[in-house]
Amino acid sequence: MSVWRTSSWLSFALLALAISLVVNFSYLLLLVVNPSETNARHNSNAEDVKKVSGRLSVSVDGYGYLVSESGDSIYVERRSIRWLELKTGDVIEGEASPQEGYERGHLSLKKILVYNGAPFDSTIRYDRPGRTQEMLFQILYYILVAFILLSVNLPRSRQLPSWKLFAQRATISIIITVVAYFLAPVVNYRTGETILVYQGRHLIDFVVMLKCLFTLVVILLYSQIYALVYQRQQMGLENEQLKNENLTTRYNMLVSQINPHFFFNSLNSLSMLVREKDDKRALEYINQLSYTFRYITQNSNNSELVALSEEMHFADAYCYLFRIRYADKIFFDVAIDEKYMDWRLPALSLQPLIGNAVKHNTITAKNPFHIRIYTENDYLIVANERRPLLEEQIGTGTGLENLRNRYNLMLGCDIEVVQTEKEFMVKLPLKNMVA
């Protein structure tokens, strides 16, 4: 079991204990503060209580009558006969009051004072536990109910809550609460026996009902608060993961753009100019190389669009490095309409296209290589003639895929790749920020 699950079950148990203590001891405090209300309920009809005596006669159906010497009969409930283990012929003295739902003259035995000539104590017949035991049993029962409700309502690991899921769990919780209500233990005030609610004479017990409702409401509210906090934590965690992934992607992009081969080739070209003592071109090469690397490092994590004029300025410096490296073997044919210079595109869009064209094609002095960069119908187009190498290098495709993803994220559109036997062309959409 994971640490998360262990801590969750432990927190469930502690919360269930807290809820059980609240629902039980809050009721005890009520009794302590105003016990007269309970006594008044039982003594409200004291004037209707009469002393009665007689011999018990139990019918085959289980109920009985206490027949006095005068011939009057007092009804004895079936439950009392069963619980107190009464039988036909027992001589009983006790208290009776009008039976509910009948005329005032129809009496029902409520309490036994003397049984077969001896004082009667119902607690002797029922091995009634002490009040501490009763309260402990009550606490344990509501701990169990609260724990079950918590385990139903609180989210599992890596599970984001929803209102539909909350409604389903709330419905299950209501059903559990109803069942728990009828199975709740209560003490019969007449006999002192602990029974379940559904075994009692009246199925409506307001005290138990309040306990169950309080437990249900508290847990439903707590589960929603817990779910919102959990969801917020999950969102924060996901945001951190996205940031880490974004940083990793930017780093990989930077590494792929400043690869060792390009760097060493650039240094070789520079050393060639130094050996030739071509100071002017060497200084220009250093300026263009430094600008190229500065532009790459500044824009490798740039999530904003740049003007085409900035991208073409970079392309000029980048192409200059290749022109020095390949001397008269490579040419860049640039034709940019001035009206597109302020249009926007993702930074470093040209670098992977120019780099791939040089990497995957044969470049010789007999057959110079041309790369065309031009604008047409709101597109910046990079095209080159296909001249596969004798030992063709299989590319990873990450450069084009990365460029495609950036266009989808930043412009909401895709690049177009057109490949024939003779030509390879990539069309980059341009965005007019004025329109």
Contacts in CASP RR format, 6 or more apart in sequence:
PFRMAT RR
TARGET T0000
AUTHOR 0000-0000-0000
METHOD contacts of the structure
MODEL  1
MSVWRTSSWLSFALLALAISLVVNFSYLLLLVVNPSETNARHNSNAEDVK
KVSGRLSVSVDGYGYLVSESGDSIYVERRSIRWLELKTGDVIEGEASPQE
GYERGHLSLKKILVYNGAPFDSTIRYDRPGRTQEMLFQILYYILVAFILL
SVNLPRSRQLPSWKLFAQRATISIIITVVAYFLAPVVNYRTGETILVYQG
RHLIDFVVMLKCLFTLVVILLYSQIYALVYQRQQMGLENEQLKNENLTTR
YNMLVSQINPHFFFNSLNSLSMLVREKDDKRALEYINQLSYTFRYITQNS
NNSELVALSEEMHFADAYCYLFRIRYADKIFFDVAIDEKYMDWRLPALSL
QPLIGNAVKHNTITAKNPFHIRIYTENDYLIVANERRPLLEEQIGTGTGL
ENLRNRYNLMLGCDIEVVQTEKEFMVKLPLKNMVA
2 157 0 8 1.000
4 157 0 8 1.000
5 157 0 8 1.000
8 154 0 8 1.000
12 147 0 8 1.000
12 150 0 8 1.000
12 151 0 8 1.000
12 154 0 8 1.000
13 143 0 8 1.000
13 147 0 8 1.000
15 146 0 8 1.000
15 150 0 8 1.000
15 222 0 8 1.000
16 142 0 8 1.000
16 143 0 8 1.000
16 144 0 8 1.000
16 146 0 8 1.000
16 147 0 8 1.000
16 150 0 8 1.000
17 139 0 8 1.000
17 143 0 8 1.000
19 142 0 8 1.000
19 143 0 8 1.000
19 146 0 8 1.000
19 214 0 8 1.000
19 215 0 8 1.000
19 218 0 8 1.000
19 219 0 8 1.000
20 139 0 8 1.000
20 140 0 8 1.000
20 141 0 8 1.000
20 142 0 8 1.000
20 143 0 8 1.000
20 146 0 8 1.000
21 139 0 8 1.000
22 214 0 8 1.000
23 142 0 8 1.000
23 210 0 8 1.000
23 211 0 8 1.000
23 214 0 8 1.000
23 215 0 8 1.000
24 135 0 8 1.000
24 138 0 8 1.000
24 139 0 8 1.000
24 142 0 8 1.000
24 211 0 8 1.000
27 207 0 8 1.000
27 210 0 8 1.000
27 211 0 8 1.000
28 135 0 8 1.000
31 38 0 8 1.000
42 189 0 8 1.000
45 97 0 8 1.000
48 97 0 8 1.000
48 98 0 8 1.000
48 104 0 8 1.000
49 95 0 8 1.000
49 96 0 8 1.000
49 97 0 8 1.000
49 110 0 8 1.000
50 95 0 8 1.000
50 96 0 8 1.000
50 97 0 8 1.000
50 107 0 8 1.000
51 93 0 8 1.000
51 94 0 8 1.000
51 95 0 8 1.000
52 66 0 8 1.000
52 68 0 8 1.000
52 72 0 8 1.000
52 74 0 8 1.000
52 93 0 8 1.000
52 94 0 8 1.000
52 95 0 8 1.000
52 96 0 8 1.000
52 107 0 8 1.000
52 109 0 8 1.000
53 66 0 8 1.000
53 68 0 8 1.000
53 91 0 8 1.000
53 92 0 8 1.000
53 93 0 8 1.000
53 94 0 8 1.000
53 114 0 8 1.000
54 66 0 8 1.000
54 67 0 8 1.000
54 68 0 8 1.000
54 69 0 8 1.000
54 74 0 8 1.000
54 91 0 8 1.000
54 92 0 8 1.000
54 93 0 8 1.000
55 66 0 8 1.000
55 67 0 8 1.000
55 89 0 8 1.000
55 90 0 8 1.000
55 91 0 8 1.000
55 92 0 8 1.000
56 64 0 8 1.000
56 65 0 8 1.000
56 66 0 8 1.000
56 67 0 8 1.000
56 76 0 8 1.000
56 86 0 8 1.000
56 87 0 8 1.000
56 88 0 8 1.000
56 89 0 8 1.000
56 90 0 8 1.000
56 91 0 8 1.000
56 92 0 8 1.000
57 64 0 8 1.000
57 65 0 8 1.000
57 66 0 8 1.000
57 67 0 8 1.000
57 88 0 8 1.000
57 89 0 8 1.000
58 64 0 8 1.000
58 76 0 8 1.000
58 81 0 8 1.000
58 86 0 8 1.000
58 87 0 8 1.000
58 88 0 8 1.000
61 78 0 8 1.000
62 78 0 8 1.000
62 81 0 8 1.000
62 82 0 8 1.000
63 75 0 8 1.000
63 76 0 8 1.000
63 77 0 8 1.000
63 78 0 8 1.000
63 81 0 8 1.000
64 75 0 8 1.000
64 76 0 8 1.000
64 78 0 8 1.000
64 81 0 8 1.000
65 73 0 8 1.000
65 74 0 8 1.000
65 75 0 8 1.000
65 76 0 8 1.000
66 73 0 8 1.000
66 74 0 8 1.000
66 76 0 8 1.000
66 92 0 8 1.000
66 96 0 8 1.000
66 109 0 8 1.000
67 73 0 8 1.000
68 74 0 8 1.000
72 107 0 8 1.000
74 96 0 8 1.000
74 107 0 8 1.000
74 108 0 8 1.000
74 109 0 8 1.000
75 99 0 8 1.000
75 106 0 8 1.000
75 107 0 8 1.000
75 108 0 8 1.000
75 109 0 8 1.000
76 86 0 8 1.000
76 108 0 8 1.000
76 109 0 8 1.000
77 108 0 8 1.000
77 109 0 8 1.000
79 201 0 8 1.000
80 86 0 8 1.000
80 109 0 8 1.000
80 190 0 8 1.000
80 191 0 8 1.000
83 125 0 8 1.000
83 126 0 8 1.000
83 191 0 8 1.000
83 193 0 8 1.000
84 112 0 8 1.000
84 122 0 8 1.000
84 125 0 8 1.000
84 191 0 8 1.000
85 125 0 8 1.000
86 92 0 8 1.000
90 115 0 8 1.000
90 116 0 8 1.000
91 115 0 8 1.000
91 116 0 8 1.000
91 117 0 8 1.000
92 109 0 8 1.000
92 112 0 8 1.000
92 114 0 8 1.000
92 115 0 8 1.000
92 116 0 8 1.000
93 112 0 8 1.000
93 113 0 8 1.000
93 114 0 8 1.000
93 117 0 8 1.000
94 109 0 8 1.000
94 111 0 8 1.000
94 112 0 8 1.000
94 113 0 8 1.000
94 114 0 8 1.000
95 109 0 8 1.000
95 110 0 8 1.000
95 111 0 8 1.000
95 113 0 8 1.000
96 107 0 8 1.000
96 108 0 8 1.000
96 109 0 8 1.000
96 110 0 8 1.000
97 107 0 8 1.000
97 108 0 8 1.000
97 110 0 8 1.000
98 104 0 8 1.000
98 105 0 8 1.000
98 106 0 8 1.000
98 107 0 8 1.000
98 108 0 8 1.000
99 106 0 8 1.000
99 107 0 8 1.000
99 108 0 8 1.000
100 108 0 8 1.000
110 190 0 8 1.000
111 190 0 8 1.000
112 120 0 8 1.000
112 122 0 8 1.000
113 119 0 8 1.000
113 120 0 8 1.000
114 120 0 8 1.000
122 190 0 8 1.000
122 191 0 8 1.000
122 192 0 8 1.000
123 192 0 8 1.000
125 191 0 8 1.000
126 191 0 8 1.000
126 192 0 8 1.000
126 193 0 8 1.000
128 192 0 8 1.000
128 193 0 8 1.000
128 194 0 8 1.000
129 137 0 8 1.000
129 194 0 8 1.000
134 187 0 8 1.000
134 194 0 8 1.000
137 185 0 8 1.000
137 194 0 8 1.000
138 185 0 8 1.000
141 184 0 8 1.000
141 185 0 8 1.000
142 211 0 8 1.000
142 215 0 8 1.000
145 176 0 8 1.000
145 177 0 8 1.000
145 180 0 8 1.000
145 212 0 8 1.000
145 215 0 8 1.000
146 215 0 8 1.000
146 219 0 8 1.000
148 176 0 8 1.000
149 173 0 8 1.000
149 176 0 8 1.000
149 177 0 8 1.000
149 215 0 8 1.000
149 216 0 8 1.000
149 219 0 8 1.000
150 219 0 8 1.000
150 222 0 8 1.000
150 223 0 8 1.000
152 169 0 8 1.000
152 172 0 8 1.000
152 173 0 8 1.000
152 176 0 8 1.000
153 169 0 8 1.000
153 170 0 8 1.000
153 173 0 8 1.000
153 219 0 8 1.000
153 220 0 8 1.000
153 222 0 8 1.000
153 223 0 8 1.000
154 223 0 8 1.000
154 226 0 8 1.000
154 227 0 8 1.000
155 161 0 8 1.000
155 226 0 8 1.000
155 227 0 8 1.000
155 230 0 8 1.000
158 234 0 8 1.000
160 230 0 8 1.000
160 231 0 8 1.000
160 234 0 8 1.000
161 227 0 8 1.000
161 230 0 8 1.000
161 231 0 8 1.000
166 223 0 8 1.000
166 224 0 8 1.000
166 227 0 8 1.000
169 223 0 8 1.000
170 220 0 8 1.000
173 216 0 8 1.000
173 219 0 8 1.000
173 220 0 8 1.000
174 216 0 8 1.000
177 212 0 8 1.000
177 213 0 8 1.000
177 215 0 8 1.000
177 216 0 8 1.000
180 212 0 8 1.000
181 197 0 8 1.000
181 208 0 8 1.000
181 209 0 8 1.000
181 212 0 8 1.000
182 196 0 8 1.000
182 197 0 8 1.000
182 198 0 8 1.000
182 203 0 8 1.000
183 196 0 8 1.000
183 197 0 8 1.000
183 198 0 8 1.000
184 196 0 8 1.000
184 197 0 8 1.000
184 205 0 8 1.000
184 208 0 8 1.000
184 211 0 8 1.000
184 212 0 8 1.000
185 194 0 8 1.000
185 195 0 8 1.000
185 196 0 8 1.000
186 194 0 8 1.000
186 195 0 8 1.000
186 196 0 8 1.000
186 197 0 8 1.000
186 200 0 8 1.000
186 205 0 8 1.000
186 208 0 8 1.000
187 193 0 8 1.000
187 194 0 8 1.000
187 195 0 8 1.000
188 194 0 8 1.000
188 195 0 8 1.000
188 200 0 8 1.000
197 203 0 8 1.000
197 205 0 8 1.000
197 208 0 8 1.000
250 300 0 8 1.000
250 301 0 8 1.000
253 300 0 8 1.000
253 402 0 8 1.000
254 296 0 8 1.000
254 297 0 8 1.000
254 300 0 8 1.000
254 301 0 8 1.000
256 398 0 8 1.000
256 399 0 8 1.000
256 402 0 8 1.000
257 296 0 8 1.000
257 300 0 8 1.000
257 348 0 8 1.000
257 351 0 8 1.000
257 352 0 8 1.000
258 293 0 8 1.000
258 296 0 8 1.000
258 297 0 8 1.000
265 325 0 8 1.000
266 289 0 8 1.000
266 321 0 8 1.000
266 325 0 8 1.000
268 325 0 8 1.000
269 285 0 8 1.000
269 321 0 8 1.000
269 324 0 8 1.000
269 325 0 8 1.000
270 282 0 8 1.000
270 285 0 8 1.000
270 286 0 8 1.000
270 289 0 8 1.000
273 281 0 8 1.000
273 282 0 8 1.000
273 285 0 8 1.000
273 324 0 8 1.000
274 282 0 8 1.000
281 324 0 8 1.000
284 320 0 8 1.000
285 320 0 8 1.000
285 321 0 8 1.000
285 324 0 8 1.000
288 317 0 8 1.000
288 320 0 8 1.000
288 321 0 8 1.000
289 317 0 8 1.000
289 321 0 8 1.000
291 314 0 8 1.000
291 317 0 8 1.000
292 314 0 8 1.000
292 317 0 8 1.000
292 318 0 8 1.000
292 321 0 8 1.000
295 314 0 8 1.000
295 317 0 8 1.000
295 348 0 8 1.000
296 348 0 8 1.000
296 351 0 8 1.000
299 306 0 8 1.000
299 347 0 8 1.000
299 348 0 8 1.000
300 348 0 8 1.000
302 347 0 8 1.000
303 410 0 8 1.000
304 347 0 8 1.000
305 344 0 8 1.000
305 345 0 8 1.000
305 346 0 8 1.000
305 347 0 8 1.000
305 410 0 8 1.000
305 411 0 8 1.000
305 431 0 8 1.000
305 433 0 8 1.000
306 344 0 8 1.000
306 345 0 8 1.000
306 346 0 8 1.000
306 347 0 8 1.000
307 341 0 8 1.000
307 342 0 8 1.000
307 343 0 8 1.000
307 344 0 8 1.000
308 336 0 8 1.000
308 340 0 8 1.000
308 341 0 8 1.000
308 342 0 8 1.000
308 343 0 8 1.000
308 344 0 8 1.000
308 345 0 8 1.000
308 375 0 8 1.000
308 380 0 8 1.000
308 430 0 8 1.000
309 341 0 8 1.000
309 342 0 8 1.000
310 347 0 8 1.000
311 345 0 8 1.000
311 347 0 8 1.000
311 348 0 8 1.000
311 349 0 8 1.000
311 350 0 8 1.000
312 334 0 8 1.000
312 336 0 8 1.000
312 341 0 8 1.000
312 350 0 8 1.000
312 373 0 8 1.000
314 348 0 8 1.000
314 350 0 8 1.000
314 351 0 8 1.000
315 332 0 8 1.000
315 334 0 8 1.000
315 350 0 8 1.000
315 354 0 8 1.000
315 373 0 8 1.000
318 350 0 8 1.000
318 351 0 8 1.000
318 354 0 8 1.000
319 332 0 8 1.000
319 354 0 8 1.000
319 371 0 8 1.000
322 330 0 8 1.000
322 332 0 8 1.000
322 354 0 8 1.000
322 358 0 8 1.000
323 330 0 8 1.000
323 331 0 8 1.000
323 332 0 8 1.000
326 363 0 8 1.000
326 369 0 8 1.000
327 365 0 8 1.000
328 365 0 8 1.000
328 368 0 8 1.000
329 363 0 8 1.000
329 364 0 8 1.000
329 365 0 8 1.000
329 368 0 8 1.000
329 369 0 8 1.000
330 358 0 8 1.000
330 363 0 8 1.000
330 368 0 8 1.000
330 369 0 8 1.000
330 370 0 8 1.000
330 371 0 8 1.000
331 368 0 8 1.000
331 369 0 8 1.000
331 370 0 8 1.000
331 371 0 8 1.000
332 370 0 8 1.000
332 371 0 8 1.000
332 372 0 8 1.000
332 373 0 8 1.000
333 370 0 8 1.000
333 371 0 8 1.000
333 372 0 8 1.000
333 373 0 8 1.000
333 374 0 8 1.000
334 372 0 8 1.000
334 373 0 8 1.000
334 374 0 8 1.000
335 372 0 8 1.000
335 373 0 8 1.000
335 374 0 8 1.000
335 375 0 8 1.000
336 373 0 8 1.000
336 374 0 8 1.000
336 375 0 8 1.000
336 380 0 8 1.000
337 375 0 8 1.000
340 375 0 8 1.000
340 378 0 8 1.000
340 380 0 8 1.000
340 430 0 8 1.000
342 433 0 8 1.000
342 434 0 8 1.000
343 378 0 8 1.000
343 430 0 8 1.000
343 431 0 8 1.000
343 432 0 8 1.000
343 433 0 8 1.000
344 430 0 8 1.000
344 431 0 8 1.000
344 432 0 8 1.000
344 433 0 8 1.000
345 380 0 8 1.000
345 411 0 8 1.000
345 428 0 8 1.000
345 429 0 8 1.000
345 430 0 8 1.000
345 431 0 8 1.000
346 403 0 8 1.000
346 406 0 8 1.000
346 407 0 8 1.000
346 410 0 8 1.000
346 411 0 8 1.000
349 380 0 8 1.000
349 403 0 8 1.000
349 406 0 8 1.000
349 428 0 8 1.000
350 373 0 8 1.000
350 380 0 8 1.000
350 382 0 8 1.000
352 399 0 8 1.000
352 400 0 8 1.000
352 402 0 8 1.000
352 403 0 8 1.000
353 382 0 8 1.000
353 403 0 8 1.000
353 426 0 8 1.000
354 371 0 8 1.000
354 382 0 8 1.000
356 399 0 8 1.000
356 400 0 8 1.000
357 369 0 8 1.000
357 371 0 8 1.000
357 382 0 8 1.000
357 384 0 8 1.000
357 424 0 8 1.000
358 369 0 8 1.000
358 371 0 8 1.000
359 393 0 8 1.000
360 388 0 8 1.000
360 389 0 8 1.000
360 392 0 8 1.000
360 393 0 8 1.000
360 395 0 8 1.000
361 369 0 8 1.000
361 384 0 8 1.000
361 385 0 8 1.000
361 386 0 8 1.000
361 387 0 8 1.000
361 388 0 8 1.000
361 389 0 8 1.000
362 369 0 8 1.000
362 387 0 8 1.000
362 388 0 8 1.000
362 389 0 8 1.000
362 390 0 8 1.000
363 369 0 8 1.000
363 387 0 8 1.000
367 387 0 8 1.000
369 384 0 8 1.000
369 385 0 8 1.000
369 387 0 8 1.000
370 384 0 8 1.000
370 385 0 8 1.000
371 382 0 8 1.000
371 383 0 8 1.000
371 384 0 8 1.000
372 381 0 8 1.000
372 382 0 8 1.000
372 383 0 8 1.000
372 384 0 8 1.000
373 380 0 8 1.000
373 381 0 8 1.000
373 382 0 8 1.000
374 380 0 8 1.000
374 381 0 8 1.000
375 381 0 8 1.000
375 430 0 8 1.000
378 429 0 8 1.000
378 430 0 8 1.000
378 432 0 8 1.000
379 416 0 8 1.000
379 427 0 8 1.000
379 428 0 8 1.000
379 429 0 8 1.000
379 430 0 8 1.000
380 427 0 8 1.000
380 428 0 8 1.000
380 430 0 8 1.000
381 425 0 8 1.000
381 426 0 8 1.000
381 427 0 8 1.000
381 428 0 8 1.000
382 425 0 8 1.000
382 426 0 8 1.000
382 428 0 8 1.000
383 423 0 8 1.000
383 424 0 8 1.000
383 425 0 8 1.000
383 426 0 8 1.000
384 423 0 8 1.000
384 424 0 8 1.000
385 422 0 8 1.000
385 423 0 8 1.000
386 419 0 8 1.000
386 420 0 8 1.000
386 421 0 8 1.000
386 422 0 8 1.000
386 423 0 8 1.000
386 424 0 8 1.000
400 415 0 8 1.000
400 417 0 8 1.000
400 426 0 8 1.000
403 415 0 8 1.000
404 414 0 8 1.000
404 415 0 8 1.000
407 413 0 8 1.000
407 414 0 8 1.000
407 415 0 8 1.000
407 428 0 8 1.000
407 429 0 8 1.000
408 414 0 8 1.000
411 429 0 8 1.000
411 431 0 8 1.000
413 429 0 8 1.000
415 426 0 8 1.000
415 427 0 8 1.000
415 428 0 8 1.000
415 429 0 8 1.000
416 426 0 8 1.000
416 427 0 8 1.000
417 425 0 8 1.000
417 426 0 8 1.000
417 427 0 8 1.000
418 424 0 8 1.000
418 425 0 8 1.000
418 426 0 8 1.000
418 427 0 8 1.000
419 425 0 8 1.000
END
